[in-house]
Amino acid sequence: MRCTFRRIVLFLPAFFLTFAVLLGTMGNWEHKSYLVALLVAVLLLVVMILFCRKGRPLGNWLDRQNPVAACLLLSFFCLLLNGFWVFAFHPVQAPDYATFFQAASDLANGRSLTGKDYVSMFPHILGYAAFLSIFLRLFSESLMTAALVNVLLTTLSGVILYVLSLKFYGRKAASLVFLFWAVCPSKLLYNAMSLSEPFYTCLLLLFFFLVSTAMDVRPGEKETSRAALGGLLSGAALAMVNAARPIGIIPIIAFLLWLFFLSDWRVICSRKKAVLLYTCLLLLSYVMTGSIWKSYAAARLEQAPPSIPGYSIYVGFNPDTQGSYADEDMDLLQSRYFGEYNRNAEAAQQSMLESAKERIADNRKTIPRLMVHKLGTLLGHDEGGAFYSRENFSDSAYSLWCVASNIWYYMVCLLAVAGCVWKGKKSDGNSILIVPLCFVGIVLAQLLVEVAARYHYCLIPMMLMMAAPIMQCGRMGRS
């Protein structure tokens, strides 16, 4: 039964990615460049397979490298490439990103928040701003500080990806995963902006690392101390994720599903004390850290942050914009509900939730088609970084960045699908299965709220992790 559950869990992300890529290419003939990008991605993957498969010099060389030296070299490369880009590229900040930076600047200087009413309705702005304000206070109050923090977070994410891939799959997979992450075109563009994605994505990867450290231990290792420390840190990390993006509960649900339905139950039972300790401390730390954060946010906002994203759900079911942003929806929140309830964010968001229920009831028959379209918007291409940098590019440069981003993205999608298929043939229940579970959970959650291509940023490292087994094994290496 557990083997069946594991195959289902690996089938779902493969299905989502395959369907979304087909929607973005075959289902979008108005933009033929998407299909061209997919074909180029296939050709590049064929070349990659020829050079990296078993018996080839490059594949053998990657497998022989000292893991520590390889990780240090790739970290230096990631720092150098991404650092060079943020020093060379200074884009005009999109309104959302300017809001993040302004809030961080206010916090760094101890000022009252600019646009406090707006931040109160979307308290995740405060989560990232509080983190960034630490560096603005320590170094300089400039966009370059935010960009360099993004570079450091990107490199740390790459290191975690390397360590996880090395642990579960091997040296070649670890090196290729880190290399793919380092050169991601859209990530290069995003790093020059003041946005929360690098922050909470790094925390999600840290959670995966902590789970693997606590759950996948060898006999004789200090499993109790690892479980205790891992549980406390995991809960705190996910609470910080939740402060910057309200998805912190999804990895916890993924962990519990893995624990009860996908893990090797004999191993879990033999270590039940450590597993119970980790689980209890994870939940306790998540609740306590979240409570501390809510108290801090309430003090800064001078009102309790809303408990539910009613506005985002309302926008997510807008049939006219296919679940994307609309000025009319924002006007309804700000002009009507927020003013009607005396600038109370909780009451305004609750009212938007009621309006969302009415919108869902009125458009029930079109919801399946809406969900399909939103999946294509979320996962069908990777042009978000280029889109938010468009003011700084000529038309030809913009098109070039879009094509490059999509080629890279489709390569990763194809590798992730192949990795899920290959992994589905194996019966191991190690904790890396939490990654596809979390991927599915975030995709499903995103289909219920406002959608945009940039929201798949945190899913890209998970896709690389799902691609890792085919990079190491299958036709690209030893079996």
C-alpha positions as CSV (number, residue, x, y, z in Angstrom):
1,M,0.0,0.0,0.0
2,R,2.8,2.5,0.9
3,C,4.5,1.8,-2.4
4,T,1.3,2.7,-4.2
5,F,1.0,5.9,-2.2
6,R,4.6,6.8,-3.1
7,R,3.9,6.3,-6.8
8,I,0.8,8.5,-6.6
9,V,2.8,11.2,-4.8
10,L,5.4,11.2,-7.5
11,F,2.9,10.9,-10.3
12,L,1.1,14.2,-9.3
13,P,4.0,16.6,-9.8
14,A,4.9,14.9,-13.0
15,F,1.3,15.3,-14.2
16,F,1.1,18.9,-13.1
17,L,4.4,19.8,-14.9
18,T,3.6,17.9,-18.0
19,F,0.1,19.4,-18.3
20,A,1.3,22.9,-17.6
21,V,4.2,22.7,-20.1
22,L,1.7,21.5,-22.8
23,L,-0.6,24.3,-21.9
24,G,2.2,26.8,-22.2
25,T,3.5,25.5,-25.5
26,M,1.1,23.4,-27.5
27,G,-1.9,25.3,-26.0
28,N,-0.5,28.7,-26.7
29,W,0.0,29.2,-30.4
30,E,-0.1,32.9,-30.1
31,H,3.4,32.8,-28.6
32,K,5.3,30.3,-30.8
33,S,8.5,31.1,-29.0
34,Y,7.3,28.9,-26.1
35,L,7.2,25.8,-28.4
36,V,10.6,26.8,-29.9
37,A,12.0,27.1,-26.4
38,L,10.7,23.6,-25.5
39,L,12.3,22.1,-28.7
40,V,15.6,23.7,-27.9
41,A,15.4,22.4,-24.3
42,V,14.9,18.9,-25.6
43,L,17.9,19.2,-27.9
44,L,20.1,20.5,-25.0
45,L,19.0,17.7,-22.8
46,V,20.0,15.1,-25.5
47,V,23.4,16.8,-25.6
48,M,23.6,16.7,-21.8
49,I,22.7,13.0,-21.7
50,L,25.4,12.2,-24.2
51,F,28.0,14.0,-22.2
52,C,27.0,12.9,-18.7
53,R,25.8,9.4,-19.0
54,K,27.6,6.4,-17.6
55,G,31.0,5.8,-19.2
56,R,31.4,9.3,-20.5
57,P,34.4,11.3,-19.3
58,L,32.4,14.2,-17.9
59,G,30.0,12.0,-16.0
60,N,32.8,9.9,-14.5
61,W,34.7,13.1,-13.6
62,L,31.8,14.5,-11.8
63,D,31.3,11.3,-9.8
64,R,35.0,11.3,-8.8
65,Q,35.1,14.9,-7.4
66,N,35.7,15.6,-3.7
67,P,32.2,16.6,-2.5
68,V,33.5,19.4,-0.2
69,A,35.8,20.9,-2.9
70,A,33.0,20.7,-5.5
71,C,30.5,22.4,-3.2
72,L,33.0,25.2,-2.4
73,L,33.8,25.7,-6.1
74,L,30.1,25.8,-7.1
75,S,29.3,28.2,-4.2
76,F,32.1,30.5,-5.4
77,F,30.7,30.3,-9.0
78,C,27.2,31.0,-7.8
79,L,28.3,34.0,-5.7
80,L,30.5,35.3,-8.6
81,L,27.8,35.0,-11.3
82,N,24.9,36.3,-9.3
83,G,27.0,39.0,-7.6
84,F,28.3,40.3,-10.9
85,W,24.8,40.5,-12.3
86,V,23.4,42.5,-9.4
87,F,26.3,45.0,-9.6
88,A,25.8,45.3,-13.4
89,F,22.0,45.4,-13.5
90,H,19.8,47.9,-11.6
91,P,16.2,47.5,-12.7
92,V,13.3,49.8,-11.9
93,Q,11.6,48.2,-8.9
94,A,8.0,47.1,-9.5
95,P,5.4,48.6,-7.1
96,D,5.2,45.5,-4.9
97,Y,9.0,45.3,-4.6
98,A,9.2,49.1,-3.9
99,T,6.7,48.5,-1.1
100,F,8.8,45.8,0.4
101,F,11.9,48.0,0.4
102,Q,10.0,51.0,1.8
103,A,8.7,49.0,4.7
104,A,12.2,47.6,5.4
105,S,13.6,51.1,5.4
106,D,11.0,52.3,7.8
107,L,11.7,49.4,10.2
108,A,15.5,50.0,9.9
109,N,15.0,53.6,10.9
110,G,12.4,53.0,13.6
111,R,9.8,55.1,11.6
112,S,6.1,54.4,11.4
113,L,5.3,52.3,8.4
114,T,4.6,54.1,5.2
115,G,1.3,52.9,3.9
116,K,0.5,51.1,7.1
117,D,-3.1,50.5,6.1
118,Y,-2.0,48.6,2.9
119,V,0.6,46.6,4.9
120,S,-2.0,45.7,7.4
121,M,-4.1,44.0,4.8
122,F,-1.1,42.1,3.4
123,P,1.1,41.4,6.5
124,H,3.4,39.1,4.6
125,I,5.0,42.4,3.4
126,L,6.1,43.0,7.0
127,G,7.6,39.5,7.3
128,Y,10.2,40.0,4.6
129,A,10.6,43.7,5.4
130,A,11.6,42.8,9.0
131,F,14.2,40.4,7.8
132,L,15.6,42.8,5.2
133,S,15.6,45.7,7.7
134,I,18.3,44.0,9.8
135,F,20.8,44.2,6.9
136,L,19.7,47.8,6.0
137,R,20.4,48.8,9.5
138,L,23.8,47.0,9.6
139,F,25.1,48.0,6.2
140,S,23.5,50.6,3.9
141,E,20.0,51.6,3.2
142,S,20.2,50.9,-0.5
143,L,18.7,48.5,-3.0
144,M,22.2,47.0,-3.5
145,T,22.0,45.7,0.1
146,A,18.8,43.9,-0.7
147,A,20.3,42.5,-3.9
148,L,23.4,41.2,-2.2
149,V,21.3,39.6,0.5
150,N,19.4,37.8,-2.3
151,V,22.7,36.6,-3.7
152,L,23.8,35.2,-0.4
153,L,20.4,33.5,0.1
154,T,20.6,32.1,-3.4
155,T,24.0,30.7,-2.7
156,L,22.9,29.2,0.6
157,S,19.9,27.6,-1.2
158,G,22.4,26.1,-3.7
159,V,24.5,24.7,-0.9
160,I,21.4,23.0,0.7
161,L,20.3,21.6,-2.7
162,Y,23.8,20.2,-3.1
163,V,23.9,18.6,0.3
164,L,20.5,17.0,-0.1
165,S,21.2,15.8,-3.6
166,L,24.6,14.4,-2.4
167,K,22.9,12.6,0.5
168,F,20.1,10.9,-1.4
169,Y,21.5,10.5,-4.9
170,G,25.2,11.1,-5.4
171,R,28.0,13.5,-6.4
172,K,27.1,13.9,-10.0
173,A,23.4,14.8,-9.2
174,A,24.6,17.2,-6.5
175,S,26.9,19.1,-8.8
176,L,24.4,19.3,-11.7
177,V,21.6,20.5,-9.4
178,F,23.7,23.2,-7.9
179,L,25.0,24.2,-11.4
180,F,21.4,24.4,-12.8
181,W,20.3,26.5,-9.8
182,A,23.3,28.9,-10.1
183,V,22.6,29.8,-13.8
184,C,18.8,30.0,-13.6
185,P,18.1,33.1,-15.8
186,S,14.9,34.3,-14.0
187,K,16.7,34.0,-10.7
188,L,19.5,36.2,-11.9
189,L,16.9,38.9,-12.8
190,Y,14.9,38.5,-9.6
191,N,18.1,38.9,-7.4
192,A,18.4,42.5,-8.5
193,M,15.0,43.2,-6.9
194,S,13.7,43.7,-3.4
195,L,11.4,40.6,-3.1
196,S,10.6,37.9,-0.5
197,E,11.0,34.8,-2.7
198,P,14.7,34.2,-2.1
199,F,14.1,34.5,1.6
200,Y,11.3,32.1,2.2
201,T,12.5,29.7,-0.5
202,C,15.8,29.4,1.4
203,L,13.8,28.7,4.6
204,L,11.8,26.0,2.8
205,L,15.0,24.3,1.7
206,L,16.4,24.6,5.2
207,F,13.3,22.8,6.5
208,F,13.9,19.9,4.0
209,F,17.5,19.7,5.2
210,L,16.5,19.6,8.9
211,V,13.9,16.9,8.3
212,S,16.4,14.7,6.5
213,T,19.0,15.3,9.3
214,A,16.5,14.3,12.0
215,M,14.7,11.5,10.2
216,D,17.3,9.8,8.0
217,V,20.0,8.9,10.5
218,R,22.3,6.0,10.5
219,P,22.3,3.4,13.4
220,G,24.3,4.6,16.4
221,E,24.0,8.3,15.6
222,K,22.6,10.7,18.3
223,E,19.1,10.6,16.9
224,T,17.4,12.1,20.0
225,S,19.5,15.2,20.1
226,R,19.1,15.6,16.4
227,A,15.4,15.2,16.6
228,A,15.1,17.8,19.3
229,L,17.2,20.4,17.7
230,G,15.8,19.7,14.3
231,G,12.2,20.0,15.5
232,L,12.8,23.3,17.2
233,L,14.6,24.8,14.2
234,S,12.1,23.4,11.7
235,G,9.1,24.9,13.4
236,A,10.9,28.3,13.7
237,A,11.9,28.2,10.0
238,L,8.3,27.4,8.9
239,A,6.9,30.1,11.1
240,M,9.2,32.6,9.4
241,V,8.1,31.2,6.0
242,N,4.5,31.9,7.1
243,A,5.4,35.4,8.0
244,A,6.7,36.1,4.5
245,R,4.3,34.0,2.6
246,P,1.3,32.2,4.2
247,I,2.3,28.7,3.1
248,G,4.2,27.6,6.2
249,I,1.5,25.0,7.1
250,I,1.9,23.2,3.8
251,P,5.3,21.6,4.6
252,I,4.0,20.5,8.0
253,I,1.1,18.8,6.3
254,A,3.5,17.2,3.8
255,F,5.7,16.0,6.7
256,L,2.7,14.4,8.5
257,L,1.5,12.7,5.3
258,W,4.9,11.3,4.6
259,L,5.2,10.1,8.2
260,F,1.9,8.2,8.2
261,F,1.6,7.1,4.6
262,L,4.9,7.1,2.8
263,S,7.7,6.4,5.2
264,D,9.2,3.0,6.0
265,W,7.0,2.2,9.0
266,R,9.4,-0.3,10.4
267,V,12.1,2.2,10.6
268,I,9.8,4.8,12.1
269,C,8.6,2.4,14.8
270,S,12.2,1.5,15.7
271,R,12.8,5.2,16.3
272,K,9.5,6.2,17.6
273,K,10.9,8.2,20.5
274,A,13.0,10.4,18.2
275,V,10.2,10.7,15.7
276,L,7.6,11.7,18.3
277,L,10.0,14.2,19.8
278,Y,10.7,15.8,16.5
279,T,7.0,16.0,15.6
280,C,6.0,17.5,18.9
281,L,8.8,20.1,18.9
282,L,8.1,21.0,15.3
283,L,4.5,21.8,16.1
284,L,5.3,23.5,19.3
285,S,8.0,25.7,17.8
286,Y,5.8,26.6,14.8
287,V,3.0,27.7,17.1
288,M,5.1,29.6,19.6
289,T,7.3,31.4,17.0
290,G,4.1,32.2,15.0
291,S,2.6,33.7,18.1
292,I,5.6,35.8,18.8
293,W,5.5,37.0,15.3
294,K,1.8,37.9,15.4
295,S,2.4,39.9,18.6
296,Y,5.3,41.8,16.9
297,A,3.2,42.4,13.7
298,A,0.2,43.6,15.7
299,A,2.5,46.1,17.6
300,R,3.9,47.5,14.3
301,L,0.6,47.6,12.5
302,E,-1.4,48.8,15.5
303,Q,-4.0,46.1,14.8
304,A,-4.0,42.3,14.6
305,P,-2.9,41.0,11.2
306,P,-5.8,39.3,9.3
307,S,-6.2,35.6,9.7
308,I,-7.3,34.7,6.2
309,P,-6.4,36.1,2.8
310,G,-10.0,36.8,1.6
311,Y,-8.8,39.2,-1.1
312,S,-6.4,36.7,-2.6
313,I,-9.2,34.1,-2.8
314,Y,-11.6,36.6,-4.3
315,V,-9.0,37.5,-7.0
316,G,-8.2,33.8,-7.5
317,F,-11.7,33.1,-8.7
318,N,-12.1,36.2,-11.0
319,P,-13.3,34.7,-14.3
320,D,-12.5,37.9,-16.2
321,T,-8.8,37.9,-15.4
322,Q,-8.4,34.1,-15.1
323,G,-7.5,34.4,-11.4
324,S,-4.9,37.2,-11.9
325,Y,-4.7,40.7,-10.4
326,A,-7.5,43.2,-11.3
327,D,-7.6,46.9,-10.3
328,E,-11.4,46.5,-9.7
329,D,-10.8,43.8,-7.0
330,M,-8.2,46.0,-5.2
331,D,-10.5,49.0,-5.3
332,L,-13.3,46.9,-3.8
333,L,-11.0,45.9,-0.9
334,Q,-9.5,49.4,-0.3
335,S,-12.3,51.7,-1.1
336,R,-15.3,49.8,0.1
337,Y,-14.5,47.2,2.7
338,F,-11.5,48.7,4.4
339,G,-13.2,52.0,4.8
340,E,-16.6,50.5,5.7
341,Y,-15.1,48.6,8.6
342,N,-13.1,51.6,10.0
343,R,-9.8,50.4,8.5
344,N,-9.9,47.0,10.2
345,A,-7.9,44.6,8.1
346,E,-9.4,41.5,9.6
347,A,-13.0,42.6,9.0
348,A,-12.1,43.7,5.4
349,Q,-10.5,40.4,4.6
350,Q,-13.4,38.5,6.1
351,S,-15.8,40.5,3.9
352,M,-13.7,39.7,0.9
353,L,-14.0,36.1,1.8
354,E,-17.8,36.3,1.8
355,S,-17.7,38.0,-1.6
356,A,-15.3,35.2,-2.8
357,K,-17.9,32.6,-1.8
358,E,-20.5,34.5,-3.8
359,R,-18.2,34.7,-6.8
360,I,-17.5,31.0,-6.6
361,A,-21.2,30.2,-6.5
362,D,-22.0,32.4,-9.4
363,N,-19.2,30.9,-11.6
364,R,-19.3,27.3,-10.4
365,K,-19.6,25.9,-14.0
366,T,-16.5,27.7,-15.2
367,I,-14.2,26.8,-12.3
368,P,-12.7,23.7,-13.8
369,R,-11.7,25.7,-16.9
370,L,-10.4,28.5,-14.6
371,M,-8.2,26.0,-12.7
372,V,-6.7,24.7,-15.9
373,H,-5.8,28.2,-17.1
374,K,-4.3,29.1,-13.7
375,L,-2.1,26.0,-13.7
376,G,-0.8,27.1,-17.1
377,T,-0.2,30.6,-15.7
378,L,1.6,29.3,-12.7
379,L,3.8,26.6,-14.3
380,G,3.5,27.1,-18.1
381,H,6.6,29.4,-18.5
382,D,9.3,31.2,-16.6
383,E,9.2,34.8,-17.9
384,G,8.4,36.5,-14.6
385,G,11.9,37.8,-14.1
386,A,12.1,39.3,-17.6
387,F,8.6,40.7,-17.2
388,Y,9.5,42.7,-14.1
389,S,12.7,43.9,-15.7
390,R,11.1,44.9,-19.0
391,E,11.5,48.7,-18.5
392,N,15.2,48.2,-18.5
393,F,15.5,46.1,-21.7
394,S,15.1,46.8,-25.4
395,D,12.5,44.7,-27.2
396,S,15.1,42.4,-28.5
397,A,16.9,42.0,-25.1
398,Y,13.5,41.3,-23.5
399,S,12.7,38.6,-26.0
400,L,16.1,37.0,-25.6
401,W,15.7,36.9,-21.8
402,C,12.2,35.4,-22.1
403,V,13.5,32.6,-24.5
404,A,16.5,31.9,-22.4
405,S,14.4,31.7,-19.2
406,N,11.9,29.3,-20.9
407,I,14.6,27.1,-22.4
408,W,16.2,26.6,-18.9
409,Y,12.8,26.2,-17.3
410,Y,11.6,23.6,-19.7
411,M,14.8,21.6,-19.3
412,V,14.2,21.5,-15.6
413,C,10.5,20.5,-16.1
414,L,11.5,17.6,-18.3
415,L,14.2,16.4,-16.0
416,A,11.8,16.7,-13.0
417,V,9.1,14.6,-14.8
418,A,11.7,12.0,-15.7
419,G,13.1,12.0,-12.2
420,C,9.6,11.4,-10.7
421,V,9.0,8.5,-13.1
422,W,12.4,7.0,-12.3
423,K,11.9,7.5,-8.5
424,G,8.4,5.9,-8.8
425,K,10.0,2.6,-9.7
426,K,11.9,2.6,-6.4
427,S,10.3,1.6,-3.1
428,D,12.3,3.6,-0.6
429,G,10.4,5.9,1.8
430,N,13.1,8.3,2.9
431,S,12.2,11.9,3.8
432,I,13.0,13.4,0.4
433,L,9.5,12.4,-0.6
434,I,8.3,15.4,1.4
435,V,9.6,17.5,-1.5
436,P,7.1,16.3,-4.1
437,L,4.4,16.4,-1.4
438,C,5.2,20.0,-0.7
439,F,5.3,20.8,-4.4
440,V,1.8,19.4,-4.9
441,G,0.5,21.2,-1.8
442,I,1.8,24.6,-2.9
443,V,0.4,24.2,-6.4
444,L,-3.0,23.2,-5.1
445,A,-3.0,26.1,-2.6
446,Q,-1.9,28.5,-5.4
447,L,-4.9,27.5,-7.6
448,L,-7.2,28.8,-4.9
449,V,-5.8,32.3,-4.7
450,E,-4.4,35.0,-7.0
451,V,-2.0,33.5,-9.5
452,A,1.1,34.9,-11.3
453,A,4.0,33.2,-13.0
454,R,6.5,34.6,-10.3
455,Y,4.8,32.5,-7.6
456,H,6.4,29.4,-8.8
457,Y,9.9,30.7,-7.7
458,C,9.9,28.5,-4.6
459,L,8.9,25.5,-6.6
460,I,11.9,25.6,-8.9
461,P,14.4,24.2,-6.2
462,M,11.8,21.4,-5.5
463,M,11.7,20.6,-9.2
464,L,15.5,20.4,-9.2
465,M,15.4,18.0,-6.3
466,M,12.8,15.9,-8.1
467,A,15.2,15.9,-11.2
468,A,18.2,14.8,-9.1
469,P,17.6,11.0,-9.4
470,I,17.6,11.1,-13.2
471,M,20.7,13.3,-13.2
472,Q,22.5,10.7,-11.1
473,C,20.9,7.5,-12.3
474,G,18.8,6.3,-15.2
475,R,20.2,7.0,-18.6
476,M,22.4,9.8,-17.3
477,G,24.5,7.7,-15.0
478,R,24.8,4.5,-13.1
479,S,21.8,2.6,-12.0
